[in-house]
Amino acid sequence: MFLKNRTPIRNQALENALFTRRAIIAFAGVIVLIFVLLSNLYNIQVNSYDKYQTQANGNRIKVIPIAPNRGLIYDRNGVILAENKPSHSLEIIPDLTKNLTQTIDDLATIIEITDEERERFLKSAKRQRRNSFKSVAIKNRLTQKQVARLSVALHKIPAARIEARLKRHYPYGEMLTHALGYVAKLNKKDQARIIADGEEATYAATRDIGRLGIEKFYQKLLHGQPGYREIEVNNRGRVVRVLNETAPEHGQDLYLNIDINLQKKAYQELAGRRGSVVAIDPNNGAVLALVSSPSYDPNLFVHGISGKEYRKLLSADKPLINRATQGTYPPASTIKQLMSLVALEENIITERTSISDPGWYKLPNVERRFRDHLAWGHGKVDVYKAMIKSCDTFYYDVANRLGIDRISPFMDKFGFGVKSGVDIYEEKSAIMPSRAWKRGRHSQPWYPGDTISLGIGQSYWTATPIQLANSTAIVAASGKFFTPQILGASQGENGLLQLPADERPPITLKDNYNWKIAQKGMWGVVNDIGGTAYNVFKGAPYVSAGKTGTAQLISIAEDEEYDAEKIAERHRDNAMYVGYAPFEKPEIAVTVVVENAGGGGSSAAPIARKLFDVYLAKQSIVPSLVANNDAGHSH
């Protein structure tokens, strides 16, 4: 038997050596960890001090933008047209609540919150950036009773608050909508454009933006510059104190060329009818009135129009359309003075030229007759009688002899077929036809019959009321040509700044006397016994000139007579009138269009007469004389 040699159970020396090695390794590890810890501590406390200090401040300090007050809008006499009025709204800061739906439910137990208000709020809150601490309105225009009920209950709902803000208000309501426009809440499209334009800082606190008319066109002038408030908040987001504040700069006040008395009269005269009125000062292009009827209350859009209210505006009468600048109509006989001008310029006629009018016009070798509005004709007709009596046959002949290639370029000079450039975006160019236009639009050649109808403002020719008003102003001013302008002046920190309309190169004629012939013909329309507007202006305390027009909307067979009673109301003739006054020294040129109202002399001219009566009875004060008249109105 062999016994295995065995190591003694305990070797004190080896165990001591093992323990010493392990202790040294553990100590070294601790030293390394301490070094790493100190290194990180140094990195955080020293190297990254600025970074973490900024983050800490970011959690503690918030910079809240302050919206500037929107500039006010006045008429040429200093009458307030758009003001800012205090309005209370219930708002929620989404970042201060973990359960937005529950917060809304809690509020609904205090005051009524409709499903539409709830849905609209959730959409707005969704669009908002996170951690912005920006409140979103859920209910606007709170009543005093609602404010009182919320005031005693909101301490239980930290994310909700009552905000008092200045909101836009239009004291004249629907009377000015199509000129003034309105402001509405910023939508996704607005925000995308603001970002694309790099204007996020400017609109950081802005909730409303100009949507139409002057409010939109001069948005940058009216908006102003935002201010900022630096606040310290606690860990629950509540404001502890205000550290710093920079006040916003309110937008510029604007003075329009609009005369509110004239505007009011025009709107009253069109009440219950579809139509428009444009009035321009021929001396400077100032738009004195711009009315479209029917209209709508712009105040509905300021706080967010409901779906029910908006659907009411989608009626067959189309109140949302600005008929003064977007309505396109056959100009009818209101352009006969211009046809006279081009015929004189092209030596087609002279002041003494006359034709015999049997009541119709017919092209050689063509059976169709183009009828005059007077079936038995006007007899011997010269250029004056043609305008005074509105003789169609005379202008059929003139147009045929001129041809489209001379008519169209001449009318282009007066602004037909292009936008007038008035300072609102809602405008159409209408149509001044030409051979090229018809080829491109209808893939057809231009026929002689097209030209003949063009002579009385029918065929493919369409015009907007503002184009007609401006062309009338050009004739009244013997060729002076301005871009129509609604804005007259702005009130900034440096005082009142006049903003005259853009004056274009004047229209020059080969013979300036031709202006006198056109003007004399328009004078005869109003002042010559038998003139188509003579009875309307008889006894007026001033002398004016004008031209009536009756635009046919449907074709009448050659052997049929026009009978309004047998035609659907929407297909009846449009009544039109253009004119200016006083005759010797024009101060106002107008266009009146009343849709489906019949004769221009009986339906449109009486409105023009009342407008002249109002405007010339009491002259307006020019903006330069207007003092700072903002007392009592909030910015």
DOTI-229708 format. One line per 5 residues: number of its first residue (from 1); for each residue x, y, z of C-alpha. Coordinates in nm, 2 decimals, padded with zeros to 4 digits. Layout:
% DOTI-229708
NUM	X Y Z ~ ...
END
This chain:
% DOTI-229708
1	00.00 00.00 00.00 ~ 00.12 00.34 -00.09 ~ 00.02 00.67 00.08 ~ -00.02 00.98 -00.14 ~ 00.20 01.27 -00.03
6	-00.04 01.55 00.07 ~ 00.02 01.92 00.11 ~ -00.03 02.05 00.45 ~ -00.38 02.20 00.50 ~ -00.27 02.56 00.59
11	00.03 02.75 00.47 ~ 00.04 03.08 00.65 ~ 00.30 03.23 00.43 ~ 00.12 03.16 00.10 ~ -00.21 03.29 00.23
16	-00.06 03.61 00.34 ~ 00.10 03.66 00.00 ~ -00.23 03.59 -00.17 ~ -00.42 03.83 00.06 ~ -00.16 04.10 00.00
21	-00.19 04.06 -00.38 ~ -00.57 04.08 -00.37 ~ -00.56 04.39 -00.14 ~ -00.32 04.57 -00.38 ~ -00.55 04.49 -00.68
26	-00.86 04.60 -00.50 ~ -00.70 04.92 -00.39 ~ -00.58 04.99 -00.74 ~ -00.93 04.93 -00.86 ~ -01.07 05.18 -00.61
31	-00.81 05.43 -00.71 ~ -00.90 05.39 -01.08 ~ -01.27 05.43 -01.01 ~ -01.21 05.74 -00.79 ~ -01.00 05.88 -01.08
36	-01.28 05.81 -01.33 ~ -01.53 05.97 -01.10 ~ -01.32 06.27 -01.04 ~ -01.25 06.30 -01.41 ~ -01.62 06.29 -01.49
41	-01.69 06.53 -01.22 ~ -01.43 06.77 -01.36 ~ -01.57 06.73 -01.71 ~ -01.93 06.81 -01.59 ~ -01.84 07.09 -01.35
46	-01.57 07.26 -01.55 ~ -01.56 07.16 -01.91 ~ -01.94 07.13 -01.97 ~ -02.04 07.40 -01.72 ~ -02.19 07.63 -01.98
51	-02.39 07.36 -02.15 ~ -02.55 07.22 -01.83 ~ -02.60 07.57 -01.69 ~ -02.80 07.66 -02.00 ~ -03.01 07.34 -01.97
56	-03.08 07.41 -01.61 ~ -03.18 07.76 -01.69 ~ -03.39 07.63 -01.97 ~ -03.59 07.43 -01.73 ~ -03.62 07.71 -01.48
61	-03.64 08.01 -01.71 ~ -03.89 08.05 -01.99 ~ -03.90 08.32 -02.26 ~ -04.26 08.40 -02.35 ~ -04.33 08.61 -02.66
66	-04.58 08.89 -02.64 ~ -04.80 08.96 -02.94 ~ -04.81 09.32 -03.07 ~ -05.14 09.49 -03.09 ~ -05.26 09.52 -03.45
71	-05.27 09.86 -03.61 ~ -05.61 10.03 -03.64 ~ -05.77 10.12 -03.97 ~ -05.95 10.45 -04.04 ~ -06.14 10.60 -04.34
76	-06.01 10.92 -04.51 ~ -06.19 11.13 -04.25 ~ -06.05 10.95 -03.95 ~ -06.36 10.73 -03.88 ~ -06.26 10.40 -03.73
81	-06.32 10.11 -03.95 ~ -06.13 09.83 -03.77 ~ -06.05 09.84 -03.40 ~ -05.92 09.61 -03.12 ~ -06.17 09.53 -02.84
86	-06.11 09.33 -02.52 ~ -06.24 08.98 -02.53 ~ -06.21 08.70 -02.27 ~ -06.13 08.35 -02.37 ~ -06.09 08.02 -02.19
91	-05.75 07.87 -02.27 ~ -05.55 07.56 -02.18 ~ -05.17 07.51 -02.17 ~ -05.14 07.15 -02.31 ~ -04.79 07.12 -02.16
96	-04.93 07.16 -01.81 ~ -05.17 06.86 -01.82 ~ -05.10 06.49 -01.86 ~ -05.46 06.42 -01.96 ~ -05.60 06.68 -02.20
101	-05.93 06.50 -02.25 ~ -05.99 06.49 -01.87 ~ -05.91 06.86 -01.84 ~ -06.17 06.95 -02.11 ~ -06.42 06.73 -01.93
106	-06.36 06.91 -01.61 ~ -06.41 07.24 -01.78 ~ -06.73 07.12 -01.94 ~ -06.88 07.08 -01.59 ~ -06.84 07.45 -01.53
111	-06.95 07.60 -01.87 ~ -07.08 07.45 -02.19 ~ -06.82 07.33 -02.43 ~ -06.96 07.21 -02.76 ~ -06.82 06.92 -02.96
116	-06.71 07.16 -03.23 ~ -06.52 07.37 -02.98 ~ -06.36 07.06 -02.84 ~ -06.26 06.93 -03.18 ~ -06.12 07.26 -03.29
121	-05.92 07.29 -02.98 ~ -05.77 06.95 -03.01 ~ -05.66 07.02 -03.37 ~ -05.50 07.35 -03.26 ~ -05.32 07.18 -02.96
126	-05.19 06.91 -03.19 ~ -05.03 07.16 -03.42 ~ -04.86 07.34 -03.14 ~ -04.49 07.27 -03.06 ~ -04.43 07.07 -02.74
131	-04.28 07.24 -02.44 ~ -04.38 07.58 -02.57 ~ -04.61 07.65 -02.27 ~ -04.83 07.84 -02.51 ~ -05.20 07.84 -02.43
136	-05.46 07.74 -02.68 ~ -05.82 07.88 -02.67 ~ -06.10 07.64 -02.63 ~ -06.38 07.89 -02.59 ~ -06.38 08.25 -02.71
141	-06.61 08.55 -02.63 ~ -06.69 08.44 -02.28 ~ -06.98 08.62 -02.12 ~ -06.94 08.79 -01.78 ~ -07.14 08.51 -01.62
146	-06.90 08.25 -01.77 ~ -06.60 08.45 -01.65 ~ -06.74 08.46 -01.30 ~ -06.81 08.09 -01.29 ~ -06.47 08.00 -01.42
151	-06.29 08.24 -01.19 ~ -06.41 08.06 -00.88 ~ -06.33 07.71 -01.01 ~ -06.01 07.73 -01.21 ~ -05.78 07.69 -00.91
156	-05.87 07.32 -00.94 ~ -05.76 07.30 -01.30 ~ -05.40 07.43 -01.31 ~ -05.37 07.40 -01.69 ~ -05.67 07.62 -01.77
161	-05.69 08.00 -01.74 ~ -05.90 08.29 -01.85 ~ -05.71 08.53 -02.09 ~ -05.82 08.88 -02.18 ~ -05.70 08.98 -02.52
166	-05.76 09.25 -02.77 ~ -05.95 09.11 -03.07 ~ -06.03 09.27 -03.40 ~ -06.37 09.42 -03.43 ~ -06.53 09.57 -03.74
171	-06.80 09.83 -03.64 ~ -06.94 09.86 -03.99 ~ -06.98 09.48 -04.03 ~ -07.07 09.35 -04.37 ~ -07.06 09.70 -04.53
176	-06.68 09.70 -04.58 ~ -06.59 09.33 -04.58 ~ -06.48 09.31 -04.94 ~ -06.25 09.61 -04.92 ~ -06.13 09.58 -04.56
181	-06.12 09.20 -04.54 ~ -06.08 09.05 -04.19 ~ -05.84 08.86 -03.96 ~ -05.87 08.50 -03.88 ~ -05.68 08.24 -03.68
186	-05.35 08.12 -03.82 ~ -05.39 07.79 -03.99 ~ -05.14 07.52 -04.11 ~ -05.09 07.69 -04.44 ~ -05.01 08.02 -04.28
191	-04.77 07.86 -04.04 ~ -04.59 07.68 -04.33 ~ -04.55 08.01 -04.51 ~ -04.43 08.18 -04.20 ~ -04.16 07.91 -04.16
196	-04.07 07.93 -04.52 ~ -04.03 08.31 -04.50 ~ -03.82 08.28 -04.18 ~ -04.07 08.49 -03.98 ~ -04.12 08.25 -03.69
201	-03.98 08.50 -03.44 ~ -04.21 08.77 -03.57 ~ -04.52 08.56 -03.54 ~ -04.42 08.37 -03.22 ~ -04.71 08.50 -03.02
206	-04.95 08.59 -03.30 ~ -05.28 08.41 -03.32 ~ -05.46 08.60 -03.60 ~ -05.35 08.70 -03.94 ~ -05.50 08.91 -04.22
211	-05.71 08.68 -04.44 ~ -05.86 08.91 -04.70 ~ -05.87 09.26 -04.84 ~ -05.66 09.54 -04.68 ~ -05.60 09.33 -04.37
216	-05.42 09.07 -04.58 ~ -05.25 09.30 -04.83 ~ -05.09 09.52 -04.56 ~ -05.04 09.24 -04.30 ~ -04.68 09.34 -04.24
221	-04.76 09.71 -04.17 ~ -05.05 09.62 -03.94 ~ -04.88 09.34 -03.75 ~ -04.61 09.52 -03.56 ~ -04.31 09.36 -03.37
226	-04.35 09.11 -03.08 ~ -04.21 09.17 -02.73 ~ -04.07 08.91 -02.49 ~ -04.12 08.83 -02.12 ~ -03.85 08.63 -01.94
231	-04.01 08.43 -01.65 ~ -03.89 08.19 -01.38 ~ -04.10 07.88 -01.33 ~ -04.10 07.61 -01.06 ~ -04.08 07.24 -01.13
236	-04.46 07.23 -01.19 ~ -04.44 07.50 -01.46 ~ -04.60 07.78 -01.25 ~ -04.46 08.13 -01.28 ~ -04.25 08.23 -00.99
241	-04.14 08.57 -01.10 ~ -04.09 08.79 -01.41 ~ -03.72 08.84 -01.47 ~ -03.72 09.07 -01.77 ~ -03.97 09.22 -02.02
246	-03.94 09.39 -02.36 ~ -04.27 09.56 -02.47 ~ -04.40 09.48 -02.82 ~ -04.43 09.75 -03.09 ~ -04.79 09.78 -03.22
251	-04.86 09.78 -03.59 ~ -04.90 10.09 -03.79 ~ -05.24 10.26 -03.82 ~ -05.37 10.29 -04.17 ~ -05.59 10.56 -04.33
256	-05.78 10.44 -04.63 ~ -05.90 10.65 -04.92 ~ -06.25 10.50 -04.86 ~ -06.51 10.75 -04.76 ~ -06.74 10.57 -04.52
261	-07.04 10.79 -04.60 ~ -07.01 10.71 -04.97 ~ -06.95 10.34 -04.89 ~ -07.25 10.33 -04.66 ~ -07.47 10.49 -04.92
266	-07.36 10.25 -05.20 ~ -07.42 09.95 -04.98 ~ -07.76 10.07 -04.88 ~ -07.86 10.13 -05.24 ~ -07.75 09.77 -05.33
271	-07.92 09.61 -05.03 ~ -08.11 09.30 -05.13 ~ -07.96 09.30 -05.48 ~ -07.66 09.14 -05.63 ~ -07.41 09.40 -05.76
276	-07.12 09.62 -05.70 ~ -07.01 09.98 -05.68 ~ -06.66 10.12 -05.74 ~ -06.58 10.49 -05.70 ~ -06.24 10.64 -05.79
281	-06.09 10.99 -05.77 ~ -05.96 11.05 -06.13 ~ -05.70 11.30 -06.00 ~ -05.50 11.05 -05.79 ~ -05.64 10.69 -05.83
286	-05.78 10.69 -05.47 ~ -06.05 10.43 -05.43 ~ -06.34 10.62 -05.26 ~ -06.58 10.33 -05.23 ~ -06.57 09.96 -05.31
291	-06.88 09.76 -05.24 ~ -06.99 09.41 -05.33 ~ -07.34 09.29 -05.25 ~ -07.45 09.06 -05.09 ~ -07.18 09.06 -04.83
296	-07.13 08.90 -04.48 ~ -07.02 09.00 -04.13 ~ -06.64 08.97 -04.10 ~ -06.66 08.96 -03.72 ~ -06.78 08.60 -03.76
301	-06.43 08.50 -03.88 ~ -06.24 08.67 -03.60 ~ -06.33 08.42 -03.33 ~ -06.36 08.13 -03.56 ~ -06.68 08.08 -03.77
306	-06.88 07.77 -03.70 ~ -06.96 07.52 -03.97 ~ -07.33 07.61 -03.96 ~ -07.26 07.98 -04.01 ~ -07.01 07.91 -04.29
311	-07.25 07.69 -04.48 ~ -07.50 07.98 -04.49 ~ -07.24 08.18 -04.69 ~ -07.23 07.92 -04.96 ~ -07.56 08.03 -05.10
316	-07.64 08.09 -05.47 ~ -07.59 08.46 -05.43 ~ -07.22 08.40 -05.35 ~ -07.16 08.66 -05.08 ~ -06.80 08.54 -05.05
321	-06.72 08.67 -05.40 ~ -06.59 09.03 -05.43 ~ -06.80 09.13 -05.72 ~ -06.62 09.47 -05.75 ~ -06.29 09.30 -05.84
326	-06.38 08.94 -05.91 ~ -06.71 08.98 -06.09 ~ -06.66 08.96 -06.47 ~ -06.94 09.10 -06.68 ~ -06.99 09.19 -07.05
331	-06.93 09.57 -07.03 ~ -07.21 09.63 -07.28 ~ -07.27 10.00 -07.38 ~ -07.05 10.14 -07.10 ~ -06.76 10.12 -07.34
336	-06.91 10.30 -07.63 ~ -06.71 10.62 -07.55 ~ -06.40 10.41 -07.58 ~ -06.51 10.26 -07.91 ~ -06.56 10.62 -08.03
341	-06.21 10.71 -07.92 ~ -06.05 10.42 -08.11 ~ -06.26 10.49 -08.42 ~ -06.15 10.86 -08.41 ~ -05.79 10.77 -08.35
346	-05.79 10.52 -08.65 ~ -05.97 10.78 -08.87 ~ -06.26 10.54 -08.92 ~ -06.49 10.83 -08.83 ~ -06.46 11.20 -08.77
351	-06.66 11.43 -08.55 ~ -06.90 11.49 -08.84 ~ -06.93 11.13 -08.98 ~ -07.29 11.00 -08.97 ~ -07.46 10.68 -09.07
356	-07.83 10.59 -09.13 ~ -07.96 10.35 -08.87 ~ -08.26 10.14 -08.98 ~ -08.26 09.95 -08.66 ~ -08.03 09.68 -08.76
361	-07.69 09.61 -08.91 ~ -07.60 09.34 -09.16 ~ -07.27 09.22 -09.31 ~ -07.26 09.20 -09.69 ~ -07.37 08.86 -09.82
366	-07.48 08.75 -09.47 ~ -07.84 08.70 -09.38 ~ -07.82 08.75 -09.00 ~ -07.91 09.09 -08.88 ~ -07.75 09.25 -08.57
371	-08.04 09.43 -08.41 ~ -08.03 09.78 -08.25 ~ -08.21 09.81 -07.91 ~ -08.45 10.05 -08.10 ~ -08.63 09.83 -08.35
376	-08.72 10.12 -08.58 ~ -08.37 10.27 -08.57 ~ -08.23 10.61 -08.47 ~ -08.22 10.76 -08.82 ~ -07.91 10.97 -08.90
381	-07.65 10.91 -08.63 ~ -07.31 11.08 -08.57 ~ -07.07 10.99 -08.29 ~ -07.24 11.22 -08.03 ~ -07.59 11.09 -08.10
386	-07.45 10.74 -08.10 ~ -07.33 10.78 -07.74 ~ -07.63 10.99 -07.62 ~ -07.88 10.75 -07.76 ~ -07.66 10.44 -07.72
391	-07.71 10.35 -08.08 ~ -07.59 09.99 -08.14 ~ -07.60 10.01 -08.52 ~ -07.34 10.29 -08.52 ~ -07.10 10.08 -08.32
396	-07.16 09.76 -08.51 ~ -07.04 09.95 -08.82 ~ -06.75 10.11 -08.64 ~ -06.63 09.77 -08.49 ~ -06.66 09.60 -08.83
401	-06.45 09.87 -09.00 ~ -06.19 09.87 -08.72 ~ -06.14 09.50 -08.69 ~ -06.03 09.31 -08.38 ~ -05.66 09.38 -08.45
406	-05.71 09.75 -08.38 ~ -05.98 09.73 -08.11 ~ -05.81 09.48 -07.88 ~ -05.46 09.66 -07.85 ~ -05.64 10.00 -07.79
411	-05.85 09.86 -07.51 ~ -05.54 09.70 -07.36 ~ -05.41 10.05 -07.29 ~ -05.71 10.12 -07.06 ~ -05.64 09.81 -06.85
416	-05.89 09.56 -06.99 ~ -05.78 09.20 -06.98 ~ -05.54 09.25 -06.69 ~ -05.57 09.31 -06.32 ~ -05.61 09.67 -06.22
421	-05.34 09.63 -05.95 ~ -05.57 09.76 -05.67 ~ -05.42 09.68 -05.33 ~ -05.62 09.37 -05.24 ~ -05.53 09.02 -05.37
426	-05.89 08.92 -05.46 ~ -05.90 09.03 -05.82 ~ -05.96 08.88 -06.17 ~ -05.82 09.00 -06.50 ~ -06.14 08.93 -06.70
431	-06.11 08.90 -07.08 ~ -06.01 09.14 -07.35 ~ -06.03 08.90 -07.65 ~ -05.80 08.89 -07.95 ~ -05.74 08.65 -08.24
436	-05.46 08.48 -08.04 ~ -05.68 08.46 -07.73 ~ -05.96 08.29 -07.92 ~ -05.72 08.05 -08.09 ~ -05.57 07.95 -07.76
441	-05.89 07.93 -07.56 ~ -06.14 07.79 -07.81 ~ -05.91 07.66 -08.09 ~ -06.12 07.86 -08.34 ~ -06.04 08.15 -08.57
446	-06.18 08.50 -08.51 ~ -06.49 08.56 -08.71 ~ -06.63 08.90 -08.83 ~ -06.94 08.85 -08.63 ~ -06.73 08.83 -08.31
451	-06.60 09.18 -08.39 ~ -06.94 09.33 -08.45 ~ -07.08 09.22 -08.11 ~ -06.76 09.35 -07.95 ~ -06.86 09.70 -08.07
456	-07.14 09.70 -07.81 ~ -06.94 09.53 -07.53 ~ -07.07 09.18 -07.58 ~ -06.91 08.88 -07.76 ~ -06.62 08.74 -07.55
461	-06.54 09.08 -07.39 ~ -06.57 09.08 -07.01 ~ -06.46 09.34 -06.76 ~ -06.46 09.38 -06.38 ~ -06.63 09.68 -06.23
466	-06.30 09.82 -06.11 ~ -06.16 09.80 -06.46 ~ -06.46 10.00 -06.58 ~ -06.43 10.25 -06.31 ~ -06.06 10.31 -06.38
471	-06.11 10.34 -06.76 ~ -06.39 10.59 -06.69 ~ -06.15 10.79 -06.46 ~ -05.89 10.78 -06.74 ~ -06.14 10.93 -06.99
476	-06.25 11.19 -06.73 ~ -05.88 11.29 -06.67 ~ -05.80 11.30 -07.04 ~ -05.55 11.01 -07.02 ~ -05.41 11.04 -06.67
481	-05.37 10.68 -06.55 ~ -05.33 10.56 -06.19 ~ -05.33 10.22 -06.03 ~ -05.64 10.22 -05.81 ~ -05.54 10.24 -05.44
486	-05.74 10.19 -05.13 ~ -05.47 10.28 -04.88 ~ -05.41 10.66 -04.84 ~ -05.16 10.69 -04.56 ~ -05.00 10.51 -04.27
491	-04.94 10.64 -03.92 ~ -04.61 10.53 -03.78 ~ -04.37 10.65 -03.51 ~ -04.25 10.92 -03.75 ~ -04.60 11.06 -03.81
496	-04.84 11.04 -04.09 ~ -04.69 10.91 -04.42 ~ -04.89 10.98 -04.73 ~ -04.89 10.68 -04.97 ~ -04.99 10.81 -05.32
501	-05.12 10.57 -05.58 ~ -04.88 10.46 -05.85 ~ -04.91 10.69 -06.15 ~ -04.86 10.51 -06.48 ~ -04.75 10.67 -06.81
506	-05.05 10.86 -06.94 ~ -05.25 10.74 -07.24 ~ -05.17 10.97 -07.53 ~ -05.38 11.01 -07.84 ~ -05.29 11.12 -08.19
511	-05.53 11.41 -08.14 ~ -05.61 11.53 -07.79 ~ -05.93 11.68 -07.91 ~ -06.07 11.32 -07.93 ~ -06.08 11.32 -07.55
516	-06.32 11.61 -07.57 ~ -06.54 11.43 -07.82 ~ -06.57 11.13 -07.59 ~ -06.63 11.35 -07.29 ~ -06.89 11.56 -07.47
521	-07.07 11.25 -07.58 ~ -07.09 11.13 -07.21 ~ -07.21 11.48 -07.11 ~ -07.49 11.44 -07.36 ~ -07.60 11.11 -07.21
526	-07.68 11.29 -06.89 ~ -07.76 11.64 -07.00 ~ -07.91 11.62 -07.35 ~ -08.29 11.57 -07.36 ~ -08.33 11.22 -07.48
531	-08.00 11.11 -07.33 ~ -08.03 10.76 -07.17 ~ -07.96 10.90 -06.82 ~ -08.12 11.25 -06.87 ~ -08.42 11.19 -06.65
536	-08.21 11.04 -06.37 ~ -07.98 11.34 -06.34 ~ -08.23 11.61 -06.42 ~ -08.21 11.89 -06.16 ~ -07.88 11.78 -06.01
541	-07.69 12.07 -05.85 ~ -07.38 11.97 -06.04 ~ -07.30 11.87 -06.40 ~ -07.19 11.51 -06.46 ~ -07.12 11.28 -06.76
546	-07.18 10.91 -06.80 ~ -07.28 10.62 -07.01 ~ -07.56 10.36 -06.95 ~ -07.52 09.99 -07.03 ~ -07.76 09.69 -07.04
551	-07.57 09.37 -07.07 ~ -07.75 09.08 -07.24 ~ -07.67 08.75 -07.08 ~ -07.85 08.51 -07.31 ~ -07.90 08.51 -07.69
556	-08.24 08.61 -07.82 ~ -08.34 08.47 -08.16 ~ -08.36 08.72 -08.44 ~ -08.74 08.70 -08.46 ~ -08.80 08.71 -08.08
561	-08.84 09.00 -07.84 ~ -08.67 09.03 -07.50 ~ -08.94 08.98 -07.23 ~ -08.80 08.98 -06.88 ~ -09.11 08.82 -06.74
566	-09.06 08.51 -06.95 ~ -08.69 08.48 -06.86 ~ -08.55 08.32 -06.55 ~ -08.44 08.60 -06.30 ~ -08.08 08.49 -06.32
571	-08.08 08.52 -06.70 ~ -08.22 08.88 -06.72 ~ -08.00 09.17 -06.83 ~ -07.74 09.33 -06.61 ~ -07.79 09.70 -06.54
576	-07.47 09.91 -06.57 ~ -07.36 10.27 -06.55 ~ -07.03 10.45 -06.56 ~ -06.99 10.82 -06.50 ~ -06.80 11.11 -06.34
581	-06.86 11.44 -06.18 ~ -06.83 11.74 -06.18 ~ -06.79 11.75 -06.55 ~ -06.55 12.04 -06.58 ~ -06.33 11.93 -06.29
586	-06.39 11.56 -06.21 ~ -06.35 11.45 -05.85 ~ -06.53 11.11 -05.86 ~ -06.57 10.84 -06.13 ~ -06.81 10.55 -06.06
591	-06.92 10.22 -06.19 ~ -07.25 10.07 -06.08 ~ -07.34 09.71 -06.17 ~ -07.68 09.56 -06.07 ~ -07.71 09.20 -06.18
596	-08.03 09.09 -06.36 ~ -08.19 09.43 -06.29 ~ -08.27 09.53 -06.65 ~ -08.19 09.87 -06.81 ~ -07.88 10.06 -06.69
601	-08.06 10.39 -06.72 ~ -08.34 10.28 -06.50 ~ -08.16 10.06 -06.24 ~ -07.79 10.15 -06.22 ~ -07.78 10.53 -06.31
606	-08.01 10.62 -06.02 ~ -07.76 10.47 -05.78 ~ -07.48 10.67 -05.93 ~ -07.69 10.99 -05.90 ~ -07.73 10.93 -05.52
611	-07.36 10.86 -05.48 ~ -07.27 11.18 -05.66 ~ -07.52 11.37 -05.44 ~ -07.36 11.23 -05.12 ~ -07.00 11.28 -05.22
616	-07.03 11.62 -05.38 ~ -07.26 11.76 -05.11 ~ -06.99 11.74 -04.84 ~ -06.63 11.71 -04.95 ~ -06.41 11.47 -04.76
621	-06.11 11.58 -04.56 ~ -05.79 11.46 -04.71 ~ -05.58 11.23 -04.49 ~ -05.31 11.49 -04.44 ~ -05.55 11.69 -04.24
626	-05.65 11.40 -04.02 ~ -05.51 11.44 -03.67 ~ -05.42 11.14 -03.45 ~ -05.77 11.03 -03.38 ~ -05.71 10.71 -03.19
631	-05.84 10.84 -02.86 ~ -06.08 10.60 -02.72 ~ -05.97 10.31 -02.94 ~ -05.75 10.03 -02.83 ~ -05.45 09.91 -03.02
END
